[in-house]
Amino acid sequence: MAENYIRPEDVSPQDAKKVLYFLNAAQTAEEIAETIEIPGERDVGIRVAQNILDRRQELGGFKNLAEVADVPHVGPERFTEIITILASARQSRRSLVQQLSTCQANLSISLNDYIKKLEEAVSNTGDDAQFANIDLQNMLQHQQQVLQMMSNILKMIHDTARAIIRNLK
């Protein structure tokens, strides 16, 4: 699945100004991490925020978004999150909606394939169970026939023994 990440050149000058102002004014790594917090997501944590502050210190402040994108451990996904949250970039929202739609479509296809595989497995299990049930019925029928035959033999032995005893008297 191809990701739609924001690149520095995709950001409008107004949004770039908002992002650069915040990143150049932030006092602590915690401030950056808390501001760029996405609940339930692995986003810009304290370590990455500290990398941002360290790079800002080395450069004497960020002058463009390419410098932010080049910070170690930022990468395209975190850069997109930074831009989306700090600038509320319309383009990134559109991009995120497209990503969500693509993800939902792929998930739907994957789930349908998985359901089909499970249905086939259940069907095959059903066939196997039917064969096992038929085998069990055949064995029980054979066992019943053997027991009936043994009962008949015992009855004949009993009758023969009675006849011998009568003849002896």
Buried (B, 14 or more C-beta within 10 A) or exposed (E): EEEBBBEBEBBEEEBBEBBBEBBEEBEEBEBBBEBBEEEEEEBBBEEBBBBBBEBBEEBEEBEEBEBBBEBEEBEEBBBBBBBBBBBEBEBBEEBBEEBEEBEEEEEEEEEEEEEEEEEEEEEEEEEEEEEEEEEEEEEEEEEEEEEEEEEEEEEEEEEEEEEEEEEEE
